[in-house]
Amino acid sequence: MAAIVTNNIKKQLLQSLLNDVSVDSSSYYYIGIGRSDQWDATDTVPTLGNTEREKRNFRTALQSIIRATDASFVASRYNWTSGSIYSAYSDNLNAVQNSATYPFYILSDNQRVYICLQQGKTTTGNVTQSTVNPDSIGTGSTAVATSDGYIWKYLFTLSAVRANNFLSANFLPVSKVDSANDLTVVETTQKTVQDAAIAGSVIGYRVVNAGAGYSSAPTLTVNGNGTGAKAIATLTTAGGIAKVEIDDSAGGIPFGKDYSYASISFSGSFGAPTTTAVIRPIISNNGIGADPRDDLGAVGVMINAKPEGTQNGSFMVDQDFRQIGLIKNPKKNQLIDSDFKGTDARAMNILTLTNIDAAFDSEAVRDALIVGATSGAKARGDELLSNKLHYHFTESDGFISFQDGEDVFLDSATGITAEIVTDSAGTIKAFSGEVLYIENRSAVERNTAQTEDIKIIVQL
């Protein structure tokens, strides 16, 4: 049995996630970082399995969390470049397939997004390069043909805030403007485009079979339950149809309207073709621009957070991390079992120390093996702040608890020591909440002047 999950349900599910992440939601989502110790001797990043063990090890190595309060739908990013080829939008390909060879939409230098509705072609049907910057057509609500044979339509402009939060090398943010009140300039422009979108428009034509033996180009008629769409064919020298374009000879670009279905019929004196051509109209059900998420096939949500330096003391500096994750509704580490609702927090365990050797310093502790002289407990040092040693257990070192009053050594059972006063948990319970996302990566070292721009992509 063949079946698909349509983009409609994907969009609904991702919209639910987006709403749940928002600051007005009763849920609390946090981006966490962790794993200061190397992956292996060469620190090669391993692949991830979707297992309980992976989630457990992520929690064990968790260092810090920061609340995520904003999210956005995203689509793949393609920058316009003069001399490149772009495809026309198709209703028969998903966004990934449609962009596999040539993208069908672009991000311009002015942070505007344009969608290609007609590909430039020669009279023989060969695809031509795009040489006219789509920025030249401005931000109007109608499609415009450029002199290189392409037809572009403006969709929206990225605001500085959205670009800062959600634009990356591979993705761009996409949204639908719902409210008519208190809109920014770019939102107002996008709302105008959305409202002007024409449902059931025929925005292009695909030559399924070029045919052969035509003595002249046939007159094309668009049949269906809508009105106003017009197309014109161009023949090859061999008598096949080289291309079918939108017939704008009477002025404007006649996409028509209200088509739920359509077909093409031929008329005129075109001889007796040896093979009949087949042309398929391409229909935009809601109208291009009505919802850019649909136009661009945005079936991913980006969640972003930017911890700055020590982030209120919750994040380590002069230390690295190798994992990021998304956690929903973690709990506080206290007797009363309640949700953590703060902005940021540490998850590492803490040894309060006394009688600390001079060599038992912040540099020596970092990534060192901490060994309990009496308990035999082993853990990995993360950071020493005054007399507070932040640490985490690992699967390979075991999970034996330290004992109050025992000595601890660095890297062996002899040598540099300190004495444990108390062993306490971090601000949050690392083994609480739902782990929704884990990503392994190469080591990233942090410093006090550094702001991490952590972007998590959830795709269905």
C-alpha positions as CSV (number, residue, x, y, z in Angstrom):
1,M,0.0,0.0,0.0
2,A,1.4,3.4,-1.0
3,A,0.7,6.4,1.2
4,I,2.0,9.9,1.9
5,V,1.8,12.4,4.7
6,T,1.0,15.7,3.0
7,N,2.7,19.0,3.7
8,N,-0.6,20.3,5.1
9,I,-0.4,18.0,8.2
10,K,3.3,18.7,8.5
11,K,2.6,22.4,8.6
12,Q,-0.1,21.9,11.2
13,L,2.2,19.9,13.5
14,L,5.0,22.4,13.1
15,Q,2.7,25.3,13.7
16,S,1.7,23.6,17.0
17,L,5.3,23.4,18.0
18,L,5.9,27.0,17.0
19,N,3.0,28.1,19.1
20,D,4.2,26.0,22.0
21,V,7.6,27.5,22.0
22,S,6.4,31.1,22.1
23,V,6.8,33.2,25.2
24,D,3.0,33.3,25.7
25,S,2.8,29.5,26.0
26,S,2.5,27.6,29.2
27,S,5.3,25.3,28.1
28,Y,9.0,26.1,28.6
29,Y,11.5,25.1,25.9
30,Y,15.3,25.3,26.5
31,I,18.3,24.9,24.3
32,G,21.0,23.1,26.1
33,I,24.7,22.5,25.5
34,G,27.0,19.9,26.9
35,R,29.7,17.3,26.5
36,S,33.1,18.8,27.3
37,D,35.0,15.6,27.0
38,Q,36.3,14.3,23.6
39,W,34.3,11.8,21.5
40,D,37.3,9.5,21.1
41,A,41.1,9.7,20.7
42,T,40.7,11.7,17.5
43,D,37.6,13.5,18.7
44,T,35.6,12.3,15.7
45,V,32.0,13.2,15.8
46,P,29.8,10.1,16.0
47,T,26.5,9.6,14.3
48,L,23.4,9.6,16.5
49,G,20.8,6.9,17.0
50,N,17.3,7.7,18.1
51,T,17.6,5.7,21.3
52,E,17.0,6.0,25.0
53,R,20.7,5.6,25.6
54,E,21.5,8.6,23.4
55,K,19.1,10.7,25.4
56,R,20.5,9.4,28.7
57,N,24.1,10.2,27.8
58,F,23.0,13.7,26.6
59,R,21.4,14.4,30.0
60,T,24.5,13.1,31.8
61,A,26.8,15.5,29.9
62,L,24.5,18.5,30.0
63,Q,26.2,21.7,31.0
64,S,23.8,24.6,30.7
65,I,20.4,25.6,29.3
66,I,18.9,28.8,28.0
67,R,15.2,29.4,27.3
68,A,14.0,29.6,23.7
69,T,11.1,31.9,23.3
70,D,10.9,32.4,19.5
71,A,10.7,30.1,16.5
72,S,10.0,30.4,12.8
73,F,9.2,28.3,9.8
74,V,12.2,28.0,7.5
75,A,12.9,27.0,4.0
76,S,16.2,26.2,2.2
77,R,18.2,29.3,1.3
78,Y,19.2,30.1,-2.3
79,N,20.9,33.4,-3.1
80,W,20.4,34.9,-6.5
81,T,23.6,35.0,-8.6
82,S,23.8,36.5,-12.1
83,G,24.5,33.8,-14.7
84,S,22.8,31.1,-12.8
85,I,19.8,29.0,-14.0
86,Y,16.6,28.9,-12.0
87,S,13.6,26.6,-12.3
88,A,10.0,27.7,-12.5
89,Y,7.7,26.7,-9.7
90,S,5.9,23.5,-10.2
91,D,2.8,22.0,-8.5
92,N,4.1,18.5,-9.2
93,L,7.3,18.5,-7.2
94,N,7.9,19.0,-3.6
95,A,10.3,21.8,-2.5
96,V,13.3,19.5,-2.2
97,Q,12.8,17.9,-5.7
98,N,12.0,21.3,-7.2
99,S,15.4,22.6,-6.0
100,A,17.4,19.5,-6.7
101,T,18.7,20.8,-10.0
102,Y,17.9,24.5,-9.9
103,P,16.2,26.4,-7.2
104,F,12.8,28.0,-8.0
105,Y,13.0,30.9,-5.5
106,I,15.9,33.2,-4.4
107,L,17.0,35.5,-1.6
108,S,18.3,38.8,-3.1
109,D,20.9,41.2,-1.8
110,N,18.2,43.4,-0.4
111,Q,16.9,40.5,1.8
112,R,13.9,40.0,-0.5
113,V,12.5,36.7,-1.5
114,Y,11.3,36.2,-5.1
115,I,9.7,33.1,-6.7
116,C,10.3,32.2,-10.3
117,L,7.2,31.5,-12.3
118,Q,8.7,31.2,-15.7
119,Q,12.2,30.1,-16.7
120,G,14.0,31.9,-19.4
121,K,14.3,29.9,-22.6
122,T,15.5,30.4,-26.2
123,T,13.2,30.0,-29.2
124,T,14.6,26.5,-29.5
125,G,13.6,25.7,-25.9
126,N,17.1,25.8,-24.4
127,V,17.2,27.2,-20.9
128,T,18.9,30.6,-20.5
129,Q,20.8,32.1,-17.5
130,S,19.2,34.6,-15.2
131,T,21.0,37.9,-15.8
132,V,18.5,40.5,-14.5
133,N,18.5,40.8,-10.7
134,P,14.9,40.2,-9.4
135,D,15.4,43.1,-7.1
136,S,14.8,45.2,-10.2
137,I,11.1,44.4,-10.2
138,G,10.6,45.9,-6.7
139,T,8.1,44.8,-4.1
140,G,4.8,45.0,-6.0
141,S,2.1,42.4,-5.7
142,T,2.1,41.3,-9.4
143,A,4.5,39.1,-11.2
144,V,6.9,40.8,-13.6
145,A,8.7,39.5,-16.7
146,T,12.4,40.6,-17.0
147,S,14.3,41.0,-20.2
148,D,16.1,37.7,-19.8
149,G,12.9,35.8,-20.2
150,Y,12.3,35.0,-16.6
151,I,9.1,35.9,-14.7
152,W,9.5,36.7,-11.0
153,K,7.1,37.5,-8.2
154,Y,8.0,39.2,-5.0
155,L,6.9,37.4,-1.8
156,F,8.4,39.1,1.2
157,T,11.3,40.9,2.8
158,L,13.3,39.7,5.8
159,S,13.2,42.2,8.6
160,A,16.5,42.9,10.4
161,V,15.2,41.1,13.5
162,R,14.1,38.0,11.7
163,A,17.3,37.8,9.6
164,N,19.4,38.1,12.8
165,N,17.4,35.4,14.6
166,F,16.7,32.9,11.8
167,L,18.7,33.5,8.7
168,S,21.6,31.0,8.3
169,A,23.9,29.8,5.6
170,N,21.4,27.1,4.6
171,F,18.0,28.4,5.8
172,L,15.8,31.5,5.6
173,P,12.8,32.3,7.8
174,V,9.3,32.2,6.2
175,S,6.1,33.3,7.8
176,K,2.5,34.3,7.0
177,V,1.4,37.7,8.2
178,D,-2.0,37.2,9.9
179,S,-2.7,40.4,11.7
180,A,-3.7,43.6,10.0
181,N,-2.8,45.8,13.0
182,D,0.5,47.2,14.2
183,L,2.5,45.8,11.2
184,T,6.0,46.9,10.3
185,V,6.7,48.2,6.8
186,V,8.0,44.9,5.5
187,E,5.0,43.1,7.1
188,T,2.6,45.5,5.5
189,T,4.2,45.0,2.1
190,Q,3.9,41.2,2.6
191,K,0.3,41.4,3.7
192,T,-0.5,43.4,0.5
193,V,1.0,40.6,-1.6
194,Q,-0.9,37.9,0.4
195,D,-4.2,39.7,0.0
196,A,-3.6,40.2,-3.8
197,A,-2.9,36.5,-4.4
198,I,-5.3,35.0,-7.0
199,A,-6.7,31.6,-6.1
200,G,-6.8,29.0,-8.9
201,S,-4.3,30.9,-11.1
202,V,-2.5,29.0,-13.9
203,I,1.1,30.2,-13.3
204,G,2.9,28.1,-15.9
205,Y,2.9,25.2,-18.4
206,R,4.9,22.0,-18.6
207,V,5.7,20.4,-21.9
208,V,5.2,16.8,-21.0
209,N,5.7,15.6,-24.6
210,A,7.0,18.0,-27.3
211,G,5.3,16.1,-30.1
212,A,6.5,16.1,-33.7
213,G,5.4,17.1,-37.2
214,Y,3.7,20.4,-36.5
215,S,3.8,22.7,-39.5
216,S,3.1,25.7,-37.3
217,A,2.5,26.5,-33.7
218,P,-1.0,25.6,-32.6
219,T,-3.3,28.0,-30.8
220,L,-3.5,27.0,-27.2
221,T,-6.8,27.2,-25.2
222,V,-6.8,26.7,-21.4
223,N,-9.9,24.6,-20.5
224,G,-11.2,24.1,-16.9
225,N,-13.5,25.7,-14.4
226,G,-11.7,29.0,-14.2
227,T,-11.2,31.9,-16.6
228,G,-8.6,34.2,-18.1
229,A,-5.5,32.0,-18.4
230,K,-3.6,32.2,-21.7
231,A,-0.7,30.4,-23.2
232,I,1.4,30.5,-26.3
233,A,3.5,27.8,-27.9
234,T,6.8,28.1,-29.8
235,L,7.9,25.3,-32.2
236,T,11.3,23.8,-32.8
237,T,12.6,23.5,-36.4
238,A,11.8,19.8,-36.2
239,G,8.1,20.6,-35.6
240,G,7.9,19.9,-31.9
241,I,6.8,22.3,-29.2
242,A,10.0,24.0,-27.8
243,K,8.3,25.8,-25.0
244,V,5.0,27.1,-23.7
245,E,4.8,30.5,-22.1
246,I,2.2,32.7,-20.6
247,D,0.7,34.7,-23.4
248,D,1.3,38.3,-22.3
249,S,1.0,39.7,-25.8
250,A,-2.1,41.7,-24.8
251,G,-0.4,43.3,-21.9
252,G,-0.2,42.0,-18.3
253,I,0.5,38.4,-17.3
254,P,-2.8,36.4,-17.7
255,F,-2.6,33.7,-15.0
256,G,-6.4,33.6,-14.9
257,K,-8.3,32.7,-11.7
258,D,-10.5,30.2,-10.1
259,Y,-9.1,27.1,-11.7
260,S,-9.4,23.9,-9.7
261,Y,-8.4,21.9,-12.7
262,A,-7.3,22.7,-16.3
263,S,-6.1,21.2,-19.5
264,I,-4.8,22.4,-22.9
265,S,-6.5,22.0,-26.2
266,F,-5.0,22.8,-29.7
267,S,-6.7,24.6,-32.6
268,G,-5.6,26.4,-35.8
269,S,-3.8,25.2,-38.9
270,F,-0.9,23.2,-37.5
271,G,-0.8,20.4,-40.1
272,A,-0.9,16.7,-39.3
273,P,1.5,16.0,-36.4
274,T,3.1,12.6,-36.3
275,T,3.1,12.7,-32.5
276,T,0.7,14.8,-30.5
277,A,2.2,17.2,-28.0
278,V,1.1,17.0,-24.3
279,I,1.1,20.2,-22.3
280,R,0.1,20.4,-18.6
281,P,-1.1,23.6,-16.9
282,I,0.5,24.3,-13.5
283,I,-2.0,25.6,-11.0
284,S,-1.6,27.5,-7.7
285,N,-4.6,26.5,-5.7
286,N,-4.5,29.4,-3.2
287,G,-2.5,31.8,-5.4
288,I,1.2,32.4,-5.3
289,G,2.0,34.7,-2.3
290,A,-1.1,33.8,-0.3
291,D,1.0,31.8,2.1
292,P,4.8,31.8,1.4
293,R,5.2,28.7,3.6
294,D,3.3,26.7,1.0
295,D,5.0,28.4,-2.0
296,L,8.5,27.6,-0.7
297,G,7.6,24.3,0.8
298,A,8.6,25.3,4.3
299,V,8.3,22.1,6.3
300,G,10.8,22.9,9.0
301,V,10.9,25.1,12.2
302,M,14.0,26.9,13.5
303,I,14.4,27.5,17.2
304,N,17.0,30.0,18.2
305,A,18.9,31.0,21.3
306,K,22.0,33.2,21.9
307,P,23.8,32.8,25.2
308,E,26.2,35.7,25.7
309,G,29.5,35.0,27.6
310,T,28.7,33.5,30.9
311,Q,25.0,34.3,30.5
312,N,24.2,35.4,34.0
313,G,26.8,32.9,35.3
314,S,24.9,29.9,33.8
315,F,27.3,29.1,31.0
316,M,31.0,28.2,31.2
317,V,33.8,30.1,29.4
318,D,37.2,28.7,28.6
319,Q,35.5,25.4,28.1
320,D,34.0,23.6,25.1
321,F,30.9,21.7,24.2
322,R,30.1,19.1,21.6
323,Q,26.3,18.6,21.9
324,I,23.3,20.8,21.7
325,G,19.7,19.7,22.4
326,L,16.2,20.9,23.0
327,I,14.5,20.2,26.3
328,K,10.8,20.8,27.2
329,N,9.7,21.6,30.8
330,P,12.7,20.6,32.9
331,K,12.3,20.5,36.6
332,K,14.1,22.4,39.4
333,N,16.5,20.5,41.6
334,Q,14.8,21.0,45.0
335,L,12.5,19.1,47.3
336,I,9.3,20.5,45.8
337,D,8.9,19.0,42.3
338,S,8.2,22.1,40.2
339,D,8.9,23.2,36.7
340,F,12.0,25.4,36.1
341,K,10.8,28.6,34.5
342,G,14.0,30.7,34.6
343,T,15.9,32.3,31.7
344,D,19.0,30.1,32.1
345,A,20.6,27.6,34.4
346,R,23.4,25.1,35.0
347,A,22.8,21.4,35.1
348,M,26.1,20.1,36.3
349,N,26.7,18.6,39.7
350,I,28.7,20.7,42.2
351,L,31.4,19.6,44.7
352,T,32.0,22.2,47.4
353,L,35.7,21.8,48.4
354,T,38.1,22.8,51.2
355,N,41.8,22.2,51.8
356,I,42.4,22.7,48.1
357,D,46.0,22.1,46.9
358,A,47.5,25.1,45.0
359,A,47.8,22.9,41.9
360,F,44.1,22.0,42.1
361,D,43.2,25.0,40.0
362,S,40.7,25.9,37.3
363,E,43.1,24.9,34.5
364,A,44.1,21.6,36.0
365,V,40.5,20.6,36.8
366,R,39.1,21.3,33.3
367,D,38.4,17.9,31.6
368,A,40.4,16.0,34.3
369,L,39.3,12.8,35.8
370,I,38.1,13.4,39.4
371,V,38.6,10.4,41.7
372,G,37.1,9.9,45.2
373,A,39.7,8.5,47.6
374,T,37.2,6.6,49.7
375,S,34.2,6.0,47.4
376,G,36.2,5.3,44.3
377,A,33.8,7.6,42.4
378,K,35.0,8.9,39.1
379,A,33.7,12.0,37.2
380,R,34.9,14.6,34.7
381,G,35.8,18.1,35.8
382,D,34.1,21.0,33.9
383,E,34.9,24.2,35.8
384,L,36.3,25.3,39.2
385,L,34.7,28.6,40.5
386,S,36.4,29.5,43.7
387,N,35.8,26.4,45.8
388,K,32.9,25.1,43.7
389,L,33.9,22.2,41.3
390,H,31.3,21.7,38.6
391,Y,31.4,18.1,37.2
392,H,29.6,15.4,35.3
393,F,29.6,11.6,35.2
394,T,30.1,9.6,32.1
395,E,28.9,6.2,31.1
396,S,32.5,4.9,30.8
397,D,33.6,6.2,34.2
398,G,30.5,4.9,36.1
399,F,28.0,6.6,38.4
400,I,29.3,6.0,41.9
401,S,28.5,9.0,44.2
402,F,31.1,11.0,46.0
403,Q,31.1,11.1,49.8
404,D,31.1,14.2,52.0
405,G,34.4,14.5,53.8
406,E,36.5,12.4,51.4
407,D,39.5,13.6,49.5
408,V,39.4,13.8,45.7
409,F,42.3,13.5,43.4
410,L,43.0,14.6,39.9
411,D,43.5,11.9,37.3
412,S,44.7,9.2,39.7
413,A,44.4,8.0,43.3
414,T,47.5,10.0,44.4
415,G,48.7,13.5,43.8
416,I,46.8,16.8,43.7
417,T,43.9,16.8,46.2
418,A,41.1,18.6,47.8
419,E,38.5,17.7,50.4
420,I,34.8,17.4,49.7
421,V,32.5,19.4,52.0
422,T,29.3,18.7,50.1
423,D,28.1,17.2,46.9
424,S,25.1,18.9,45.4
425,A,23.0,18.9,42.3
426,G,22.8,21.7,39.7
427,T,20.0,24.2,39.4
428,I,17.9,21.9,37.2
429,K,17.3,18.2,37.1
430,A,19.1,17.0,34.0
431,F,17.0,13.9,34.0
432,S,13.7,15.8,33.9
433,G,11.7,17.2,31.0
434,E,11.5,15.8,27.5
435,V,14.6,15.7,25.3
436,L,13.2,16.5,21.8
437,Y,16.4,17.1,19.8
438,I,20.0,16.1,20.1
439,E,22.9,17.1,17.8
440,N,26.5,16.0,17.9
441,R,29.1,18.4,16.6
442,S,32.8,19.3,16.7
443,A,34.1,21.0,19.8
444,V,33.2,24.6,20.2
445,E,35.2,26.5,22.8
446,R,33.5,29.5,24.5
447,N,35.0,32.7,25.9
448,T,33.7,35.7,27.8
449,A,33.3,37.8,24.7
450,Q,31.5,35.1,22.7
451,T,27.8,34.9,21.9
452,E,26.7,31.5,20.5
453,D,24.1,31.7,17.8
454,I,22.5,28.3,18.3
455,K,19.9,27.3,15.7
456,I,17.9,24.1,15.9
457,I,16.0,22.9,12.8
458,V,13.1,20.6,13.3
459,Q,11.9,19.0,10.1
460,L,9.1,16.5,9.3
